[in-house]
């Protein structure tokens, strides 16, 4: 396996497992919070993930667009 293939597999695995963990473990807990607290939590997550994975997710950049599951 060459370095590019290995890197592609590792990045895909990391992103896939992060998305699964977020959907299965984090967001169900967030949905139990009051709406204002959900927004605070979501903004914090978007800020943190934006530093780690800054490409591909601009949900936190658009005013009035909230990623709430209520």
ABEGO torsion letter per residue (X at the ends): XBAAAAAAAAAAAAAAAAAAAAAAAAAAAAAABBAAAAAAAAAAAAAAAAAABABGBAAAABBGBBBBAX
